[in-house]
């Protein structure tokens, strides 16, 4: 019975985490910071840079900025 409860708990935590990631760019910066620090504090500190990059890629403002700075490759026609 305990195994089923643990599986359900993991499933619910994952669903909530997935929802937070989907909404990350819409959350206020102070809430983003609090959630980020809580996530890092609940894990090994080594997760900090990987989590930062992951969330950075999920944020529409920062994701769009990275794409805007990308230098297009010249095509074979010289364009």
Secondary structure, DSSP 8 states (H G I E B T S, - for coil): -HHHHHHHHHHHHHHHHHHHHHHGGGS-HHHHHHHHHHHHHTS-TTHHHHHHHHHHHH-HHHHHHHHHH------TT--
